[in-house]
Amino acid sequence: MRRRRVLVQLDDDLVRRLDRLATEQGTSRSELLQRGAVALLEAEFLLVDTELQASYRVTPQDPKVVEAACRLASETLPNW
């Protein structure tokens, strides 16, 4: 995957902390920031998914749709 250089402004304290962590982990500041960006995006996806699941608990699907889905499932299950 192609990488792109991005300018990010950080305060001195944050840069020092990132550099210290990078040294401890044997990696670069850039790698830490990349991992942080990925973690942020994954957390956002999980938050949206959690909110979607919660919305179904607050406003469940139409009972007729649930009933039809159950009926269809019972009709299509194999007879073992």
C-alpha positions, 0 to 999 in steps of 0.5 A: 500500500502506498504511503503518504507523508502527512504534516502533524503539529504536536506540542513538545511534551507530546513529542517527548512522550512519543519518542520515549515510548518509541525507544522503549518499544524499539520503533519510530515515532511515525509507527506509533502515530500510524498505530494510533490512527488505526486504533482510533479508526477501529474504535470509531467503527466499534462505537458505531456498531455498538450504537447500532446494536443498542438502537435495536434494543431501544426500538426493536424490529417490527414484530411482523418482520421478526415473526416472518424471519422465524417462520422462514428459518424454521422452514429452511432448517434441515430435518436432522 
